[in-house]
Amino acid sequence: MNVKISGDALFVRNAVEKHHKLFENSLPMIASENLISPLAREMLVSDFHDRYAEGAPGKRYYQGNIYVDEVELKTIELAKKLFKAEYADVRPISGTVANLGILFGLAKPGDKITTCNVSDGAHISTAKFGAVGVRGCISVPYPWDVENMNLDVDKTIKLLKEVRPKIALFGRSVFLFPTPLKELRATLEEIGCYVWYDGAHVMGLIAGGKFQDPFREGAEVMSGSTHKTLPGPQHGIILANPRDEKMRTKLYYGVFPGVLSNHHLHAMAALAIALAEYIQFGKEYAAQIVKNAKALGQAMYERGFNVLCEHIGFTESHTLAVDVSKIGGGAEVVEDLERANIITNKNLMPWDDVSMAMNPTGIRLGVQELTRIGMKEGEMREVAELLKKVAIDKKRPEVVKKEVIELKRGFNRIHYCFNEDVEAYKYYKLV
């Protein structure tokens, strides 16, 4: 029986097609997004999407998981190899779920956890209203060095000795510079707390050897999403060098049955592809990301933007933080940029109150996706000029939009992956 597509279904399909078209003609600069490769995208529409695999490989509660087991074991193997870790859990379905799994495994309600303030760049999962609060833990913020956009080491050492947390958590969503783990290591070892590094934003840079090496600097467990500088699917991961078998067991059961049952097998398969690609292309990709971020920071600074941390090179990651309080504020600037097809996000700065989340003084920019489609330092200067025209010169966004589309026209392929000759946006179009 032939049944016409309903109006509601057509509405959704058309909206998704319009979304594809928007991003095909835009400069995506959200620091928490990236493009997966054509081969990884293929995994997302496989039959893995339709199946369940509760339990461990070889010890499933359902039948039909013979090949799922093979893929999961391979994904674990690749993750351990790439990050030089003893333990990997590829079941979390997002970065926040990975964080919840660690919290359920290693912490109890009432435990103290030291972490960054949201306004200092921490992810919302570390806040009272996020995963840490859901677990009933008490979040204690680190002292912050605004000038250098990092922890104040001396004051943090003092805080750690006073608080003696169950877990010391390090990680940010505005992650410009490596965390001073080496400087804090002796204090952390003295306290004996778990040392947890949330590397969601910088997983790809870590794997590519261009940021820091948390496990060699004192971290015991690292969590993250897998779709930022690590260009995989929207999924999560936990990596660890457990201090003992008890910690390993706690981590495992914190995830299942702690916070999930089935673990999105299609995304796990896509993650395996992304990890395999990163083993081959990651060093080159990570190096270019950092070059591009520094180049964009310098070009924006030269054009009058208040890019934070000019005195120490703006950034060592994929991210730039920009104070736009004197040119309209975060909400106005990102809305104008969106009308010009430059996709960014407003962001709290360290001096902002959390109540200002919808209209903070800053914006956050990421270059990992522009790098993924082949842009280099020269294009970063062009991007800076386009940003200036909209945000500082206040030219009509609709006019600048034409220049954005023209620039983007030359960059429609995904690089640093297998089959990079395939046009990237072919995989966005619906059949």
Beta strands, then each sheet from edge to edge (+ up, - down):
strand 1: 27-28
strand 2: 55-56
strand 3: 59-60
strand 4: 87-89
strand 5: 112-115
strand 6: 138-141
strand 7: 144-145
strand 8: 150-151
strand 9: 167-171
strand 10: 194-198
strand 11: 221-227
strand 12: 231-240
strand 13: 306-307
strand 14: 319-323
strand 15: 342-343
strand 16: 345-347
strand 17: 362-366
sheet 1: 1+ 15+
sheet 2: 2+ 3-
sheet 3: 4+ 12- 11+ 10+ 9+ 5+ 6+
sheet 4: 7+ 8-
sheet 5: 13+ 14- 17+ 16-
end
